[in-house]
Amino acid sequence: MAVAVQISLYPLRQMDIIEPINSVIEIFKSYGLETHVGSMSTLVYGEDEQVFKALQDAYKKAAEFGEFVMVATFSNACPLPLRFDIR
């Protein structure tokens, strides 16, 4: 089943927040999931089994850097990103 997930990672009490966030984003990409990085969250699209496996790995990777909050919103109602061809 296709699923869309919006994920936000908030590293806590860490001097560098960029490295944990980028590490988590790279995990989603390594699973071959369509990944759209925004300024406040990342949108990930794919088959549910792959998404959940990647999410588990992302959670473990974020924990390697220290304390954090991760917020995820899932949807099977909007599984594909909208494509706009604006010229």
Secondary structure as the mmCIF struct_conf table of DSSP 4:
data_model
#
loop_
_struct_conf.conf_type_id
_struct_conf.id
_struct_conf.beg_label_comp_id
_struct_conf.beg_label_asym_id
_struct_conf.beg_label_seq_id
_struct_conf.end_label_comp_id
_struct_conf.end_label_asym_id
_struct_conf.end_label_seq_id
STRN STRN1 ALA A 2 PRO A 11
BEND BEND1 ARG A 13 ARG A 13
BEND BEND2 MET A 15 MET A 15
BEND BEND3 ILE A 17 ILE A 17
HELX_RH_AL_P HELX_RH_AL_P1 ILE A 18 SER A 30
TURN_TY1_P TURN_TY1_P1 TYR A 31 GLY A 32
STRN STRN2 GLU A 34 VAL A 37
BEND BEND4 SER A 39 MET A 40
STRN STRN3 THR A 42 GLU A 47
HELX_RH_AL_P HELX_RH_AL_P2 ASP A 48 PHE A 65
STRN STRN4 PHE A 68 SER A 75
BEND BEND5 ASN A 76 CYS A 78
BEND BEND6 LEU A 80 LEU A 80
#
